[in-house]
Amino acid sequence: MPSAPIVRHSLHESLVAPLREMILQGELRPGEKVPEEQLCERFGVSRTPIREALKVLAAEGVLQILPHRGAIVARITEEQIEELFPIMASLERLAGILACTRASDVEIARVRALHDRMMEHFEKGEEAEYLRHNRLIHESFFEITGNATLSAFYQQILTRIHACRFVVRKSREHWAAAVIEHKAMIEALEARDGPRLGNLLEVHVMGTTSGIARAFIQRTGMEAPAAPAEDRTPARGRKAGSPLTA
């Protein structure tokens, strides 16, 4: 009996996912230079596959490759909010509708458990863990749909707006609004009310989440110019997932 063909992946392809996750977790921040030498040490590879992986992320719009400076993590702009957030909102709306029609009792219980843990972190003011569970909840809606293409589109957009979604610190007002909206979402999922959950997710992204993104841009725009990337603390010493400063 003939054996199944072996799927071979190049080294740089295997590096794309962990590098993308470093950005999503806030280990590499917007405007920060990507520390190629440290990444080589971390993954045990030469610079060539690292640079090839960075080119893939640059093509996705996650990084910018600057002449004589290397790669930096892209900053989000007002124009990108106008362009990307409606797409994200539409994807989340569809995921919410499909999730309600396909979710098993076990899957709904799993999302409820994530929600309850997220609320515990909210009550304790533990924002990094709150944000991590928040992201897991939204990703769960896509996983429940069983639609790989929908999930892939979501991850592509999410990577572009990572800092404004699940990394940047919220104001107390935005945080409180997000919590209220999440309570309504879990209730809609448990009721298997797809249209309601889809609408809640769309409004959440276009309202609260978009507001957080705009506030982040305004806040960082008013700050003093950052020190050159070469002079800042490298990513290796920072805890993954730690939020940006307010």
Sequence and secondary structure as in RCSB ss.txt:
>XXXX:A:sequence
MPSAPIVRHSLHESLVAPLREMILQGELRPGEKVPEEQLCERFGVSRTPIREALKVLAAEGVLQILPHRGAIVAR
ITEEQIEELFPIMASLERLAGILACTRASDVEIARVRALHDRMMEHFEKGEEAEYLRHNRLIHESFFEITGNATL
SAFYQQILTRIHACRFVVRKSREHWAAAVIEHKAMIEALEARDGPRLGNLLEVHVMGTTSGIARAFIQRTGMEAP
AAPAEDRTPARGRKAGSPLTA
>XXXX:A:secstr
          HHHHHHHHHHHHHHTTSS TT B  HHHHHHHHT  HHHHHHHHHHHHHTTSEEEETTTEEEE  
  HHHHHHHHHHHHHHHHHHHHHHHHH  HHHHHHHHHHHHHHHHHHHHT HHHHHHHHHHHHHHHHHHHT HHH
HHHHHHHHHHTHIIIIIS   HHHHHHHHHHHHHHHHHHHTT HHHHHHHHHHHIIIIIHHHHHHHHHHHHHS  
   GGGS  GGGS TT     
